Amino acid sequence: MNISSFQALWVASRHFGVQCLIQVMCGLIAMGSASVALAETSRLDKVLQAKELRACIWPEYYSITYRNPKTRELSGIDIALTQELAKELGVKVRYVDSNFSQLYDALEQDRCDVATHAIGITAERLARLQFSQAYLKSGLFAVTLKNKEGLQSWDSLDQPGRVIAVAAGTLMEGIMAKSLKKAKLVKVQAPGTREQEVLSGRADAFMTDYPYSLRMIELTDWAAVIPAPNNMPTTEYAYAFAKGDNSLLLRVEAFLSNVKKDGRLLQYAKQHNLDPIVVLK
């Protein structure tokens, strides 16, 4: 109870007697209880009450959360999984377009309840976000032009005069910033694309992961994909949440454990050609 509340009690007792004092006290207690109840409403409760799960996606992420440019339909493992999660919660999913450079703002500014576009777990992200258990794990892949002279192996990437592109905010940015010694690193900000950097000749190659490499192989006729050697780091992918309340995180944890055990995760991974990188334990 603050100073103004005590003042209200004192005035009531002086001018209107004990009965009014009791009424004022009851009102203040009710207000305090309502404030506490409001403050204690969990993230999961808010989702259930709104009957809506706001899921951030990157609609360019092939096999993960990909929006077909012709049909505008969404597909991918995380579209399938979030639909399953929403069904279990008894809510609908509202997909919120985002990307990796907007990841922190989207979660911390409450634009979405969870980021569901296969977020790589890194030390930098762990400092600001909470993560579910991993469900995918990928290494790095370089994408370049077919038959590009002098660029057919991983060792040929980090050479003087080479330009390697990465999408700003992706885990590839951090990995390549540390590993490149001779080549120049270019960070591509939206609406620019890594593909355009390579096609225009401004970059020799761009870095990506297994899911996006599938897009380049299946949807283009110009791309060659070079996998990283085994000694390069791999990254686990999970769902990300703002720090603080972990009620929704715990519910998603239970959901992921269940879909691993009952075969749904593997089923959806196979449907989207991601079974080589699925994490089942």
C-alpha positions in Angstrom: 0.0 0.0 0.0 1.5 3.4 -1.0 1.3 6.8 0.6 -1.7 7.9 -1.3 -3.6 4.8 -0.2 -2.9 5.7 3.5 -4.0 9.2 2.9 -7.3 7.9 1.5 -7.8 5.7 4.6 -7.1 8.6 7.0 -9.5 11.0 5.2 -12.2 8.4 5.2 -11.8 7.6 8.9 -11.9 11.3 9.8 -15.0 12.3 7.8 -17.1 9.3 7.2 -16.5 6.9 10.1 -15.5 3.3 10.4 -18.0 1.8 7.9 -16.7 3.9 5.1 -13.2 3.0 6.2 -13.9 -0.7 5.8 -15.4 0.0 2.3 -12.3 1.9 1.3 -10.0 -0.8 2.6 -12.0 -3.5 0.8 -11.7 -1.5 -2.5 -8.0 -1.1 -2.1 -7.5 -4.8 -1.4 -9.6 -5.7 -4.5 -7.5 -3.3 -6.6 -4.3 -4.8 -5.3 -5.5 -8.3 -5.9 -6.5 -7.5 -9.5 -3.1 -5.9 -10.1 -1.3 -9.0 -8.7 -3.4 -11.3 -10.9 -2.7 -9.2 -14.0 1.0 -9.2 -13.2 1.0 -13.0 -12.8 -0.7 -13.8 -16.0 1.8 -16.1 -17.7 2.8 -16.1 -21.4 1.0 -19.5 -21.8 -2.1 -18.2 -20.2 -2.1 -15.2 -22.5 -1.9 -17.5 -25.5 -4.7 -19.6 -24.2 -6.9 -16.7 -23.3 -6.4 -15.0 -26.7 -6.8 -18.4 -28.4 -3.9 -17.4 -30.7 -0.2 -18.3 -30.8 1.9 -15.7 -32.5 4.7 -17.5 -34.3 7.6 -15.6 -35.9 8.8 -17.1 -39.2 11.2 -16.3 -41.9 9.2 -16.9 -45.1 12.3 -17.4 -47.3 13.5 -20.4 -45.3 13.0 -23.4 -47.6 11.8 -26.6 -46.0 11.5 -24.7 -42.7 8.9 -21.8 -43.0 8.8 -21.1 -46.8 6.1 -19.0 -48.5 5.6 -20.1 -52.1 5.9 -16.9 -54.2 3.2 -18.0 -56.6 0.6 -19.6 -54.3 1.5 -17.6 -51.2 1.0 -20.8 -49.2 3.3 -21.6 -46.3 5.1 -25.0 -46.0 8.0 -26.5 -44.1 8.7 -28.5 -41.0 8.0 -25.6 -38.7 4.7 -24.8 -40.3 3.6 -28.4 -39.8 4.9 -28.5 -36.2 3.3 -25.2 -35.1 0.0 -26.4 -36.5 0.3 -29.5 -34.4 1.2 -27.4 -31.3 -1.7 -25.0 -31.9 -4.1 -28.0 -32.2 -2.9 -29.4 -28.9 -3.3 -25.9 -27.2 -6.7 -25.4 -28.7 -5.7 -22.1 -30.4 -5.0 -20.8 -33.9 -1.5 -19.8 -35.2 -0.9 -16.3 -36.5 2.4 -16.2 -38.4 4.4 -13.1 -38.1 6.9 -12.4 -40.9 10.4 -11.8 -39.5 14.0 -12.7 -40.2 17.2 -13.3 -38.3 18.3 -9.7 -38.1 14.9 -8.9 -36.5 15.1 -11.9 -34.1 15.8 -10.0 -30.8 13.4 -7.1 -31.5 10.5 -9.5 -32.6 10.7 -11.4 -29.3 11.8 -8.7 -26.8 9.2 -6.2 -28.2 6.4 -8.8 -28.0 5.7 -9.0 -31.7 5.4 -12.8 -31.3 5.3 -15.4 -28.6 7.9 -17.7 -30.1 10.3 -17.6 -33.0 9.7 -20.9 -34.9 12.1 -20.6 -37.9 14.8 -23.0 -36.8 16.9 -20.6 -34.7 20.5 -21.7 -34.4 21.7 -21.8 -30.8 24.7 -19.6 -30.3 26.4 -18.1 -27.3 25.4 -14.6 -28.3 21.8 -15.5 -28.6 21.8 -17.5 -25.4 22.8 -14.3 -23.6 19.5 -12.6 -24.6 17.0 -15.4 -25.4 15.6 -18.7 -24.0 15.7 -21.8 -26.2 13.8 -25.0 -26.4 15.5 -28.4 -26.9 17.1 -28.8 -30.3 15.2 -30.6 -33.1 17.5 -30.0 -36.1 21.3 -29.7 -36.5 23.2 -28.4 -39.5 26.6 -27.7 -40.8 27.6 -25.0 -43.3 27.3 -25.0 -47.0 28.8 -22.6 -49.6 26.7 -21.7 -52.7 28.4 -20.5 -55.8 27.9 -20.6 -59.6 28.2 -23.9 -61.4 31.6 -24.3 -63.0 33.0 -21.1 -61.4 36.7 -21.1 -62.2 38.9 -21.9 -59.3 36.0 -22.4 -56.8 35.1 -26.1 -56.5 36.3 -26.9 -53.0 36.0 -25.5 -49.5 39.7 -24.6 -49.4 39.3 -22.4 -52.4 36.9 -20.1 -50.6 39.2 -18.4 -48.1 41.7 -16.9 -50.6 42.9 -13.4 -51.3 40.4 -11.5 -53.6 37.5 -13.7 -52.7 34.2 -12.2 -51.5 32.0 -14.3 -49.3 28.4 -13.2 -48.5 26.3 -13.9 -45.5 22.8 -12.8 -44.5 23.0 -10.3 -41.7 22.0 -11.7 -38.3 22.4 -15.4 -39.2 24.7 -17.7 -37.4 26.9 -17.9 -40.6 27.9 -14.3 -40.0 29.5 -15.1 -36.7 31.1 -18.3 -37.8 32.6 -16.9 -41.0 33.8 -13.7 -39.3 36.0 -15.9 -37.1 37.1 -18.4 -39.7 37.9 -16.3 -42.8 41.5 -15.1 -42.8 42.1 -14.0 -46.4 38.7 -13.5 -48.1 36.4 -10.5 -47.6 33.1 -11.0 -45.7 30.0 -9.1 -46.9 26.9 -8.9 -44.7 23.8 -8.7 -46.8 20.9 -6.7 -45.3 17.3 -7.2 -46.5 15.8 -6.5 -49.0 19.1 -7.5 -50.6 19.8 -11.2 -51.0 22.8 -13.4 -51.0 21.8 -15.0 -54.3 21.8 -11.6 -56.0 25.3 -10.9 -54.6 26.6 -14.1 -56.3 24.6 -13.7 -59.5 25.8 -10.1 -60.0 29.4 -11.1 -59.4 29.8 -8.9 -56.3 30.4 -12.1 -54.3 32.0 -15.4 -55.2 29.9 -17.5 -52.9 27.4 -17.2 -50.0 27.2 -19.2 -46.9 24.1 -21.1 -45.8 22.9 -24.3 -44.1 21.4 -27.6 -45.1 17.7 -26.5 -45.5 18.5 -23.5 -47.6 21.0 -25.5 -49.7 18.1 -27.7 -50.7 16.3 -24.6 -52.0 19.3 -23.7 -54.2 19.6 -27.3 -55.6 15.9 -27.8 -56.2 14.8 -24.3 -57.4 17.7 -23.0 -59.4 19.7 -24.2 -62.4 22.8 -22.1 -61.6 23.8 -23.0 -58.1 26.6 -25.4 -57.0 26.7 -26.4 -53.3 29.9 -27.1 -51.4 29.6 -28.7 -48.0 31.9 -27.7 -45.2 34.5 -30.3 -44.0 33.8 -32.3 -40.9 36.1 -30.2 -38.8 33.9 -27.1 -39.3 31.3 -26.5 -36.5 27.7 -27.6 -36.6 24.8 -25.8 -35.0 21.7 -27.1 -33.2 18.4 -25.4 -34.1 15.5 -24.8 -31.7 12.7 -22.5 -30.9 13.5 -19.1 -29.2 11.6 -17.1 -26.6 12.1 -13.8 -24.9 13.8 -14.1 -21.5 11.6 -14.0 -18.4 8.4 -16.0 -18.2 9.1 -19.6 -19.3 5.6 -21.0 -19.1 5.2 -21.3 -22.9 8.8 -22.6 -23.2 8.0 -25.5 -20.8 4.8 -26.4 -22.8 6.8 -26.3 -26.1 9.5 -28.5 -24.4 6.8 -31.1 -23.6 5.4 -30.9 -27.1 8.9 -31.4 -28.7 9.6 -34.4 -26.5 6.3 -35.9 -27.5 6.7 -35.5 -31.3 10.2 -37.0 -31.0 8.8 -40.0 -29.2 5.7 -40.6 -31.3 7.4 -40.2 -34.7 5.8 -37.0 -35.8 9.0 -35.0 -35.9 10.7 -37.7 -38.1 7.6 -37.8 -40.3 7.6 -34.1 -41.0 11.4 -34.1 -41.4 11.1 -36.7 -44.1 8.3 -34.9 -45.8 10.6 -31.8 -46.2 13.8 -33.8 -46.9 15.3 -32.8 -43.6 15.7 -36.3 -42.1 19.6 -36.1 -42.5 19.7 -33.3 -39.9 16.8 -34.1 -37.6 17.6 -34.5 -33.8 15.5 -37.2 -32.3 17.1 -37.4 -28.8 
